C-alpha cells in the first residue's frame, strides 16, 4: 500500500485559521497519537491549506477524526479535503534519479 497525502483547505482569515489549526495539532500531539512523515501549512489570502504526508502503516484516519471532533470547539470551518496516493515521494524520484 502506498503512502498517503492529505490536503485540507480551510477558508477564512489565514492568520486566525493557522493558529486554530495549530491548536488542533498541539492537542493531537498531546494525546500521544502518531505523527505524519511531513506536514506543511500554506497560506493564501483566502485561507490555509494543510498538507500532510502519512506512511501507509500509520494512515491519516486518526488525525482526521481528531480534527473533525474539534472543528466547532476551535471555530474551524469544515475543510475541503483531498486524498492522494504518493507516487513519487522525493525530488529525485520525480527526476528519475532514484535507483
Secondary structure in CASP SS format (residue, H / E / C, confidence):
PFRMAT SS
TARGET T0000
AUTHOR 0000-0000-0000
METHOD secondary structure of the structure
MODEL  1
X C 1.00
X C 1.00
X C 1.00
X E 1.00
X E 1.00
X E 1.00
X E 1.00
X E 1.00
X E 1.00
X E 1.00
X E 1.00
X C 1.00
X C 1.00
X H 1.00
X H 1.00
X H 1.00
X H 1.00
X H 1.00
X H 1.00
X H 1.00
X H 1.00
X H 1.00
X H 1.00
X H 1.00
X H 1.00
X H 1.00
X H 1.00
X H 1.00
X H 1.00
X H 1.00
X C 1.00
X C 1.00
X C 1.00
X C 1.00
X C 1.00
X C 1.00
X C 1.00
X E 1.00
X E 1.00
X E 1.00
X E 1.00
X E 1.00
X E 1.00
X E 1.00
X C 1.00
X C 1.00
X E 1.00
X E 1.00
X E 1.00
X E 1.00
X E 1.00
X E 1.00
X E 1.00
X E 1.00
X C 1.00
X C 1.00
X C 1.00
X C 1.00
X C 1.00
X C 1.00
X H 1.00
X H 1.00
X H 1.00
X H 1.00
X H 1.00
X H 1.00
X H 1.00
X H 1.00
X H 1.00
X H 1.00
X C 1.00
X C 1.00
X C 1.00
X C 1.00
X C 1.00
X C 1.00
X C 1.00
X C 1.00
X C 1.00
X E 1.00
X E 1.00
X E 1.00
X E 1.00
X E 1.00
X E 1.00
X C 1.00
X C 1.00
X C 1.00
X C 1.00
X C 1.00
X H 1.00
X H 1.00
X H 1.00
X H 1.00
X H 1.00
X C 1.00
X C 1.00
X C 1.00
X C 1.00
END
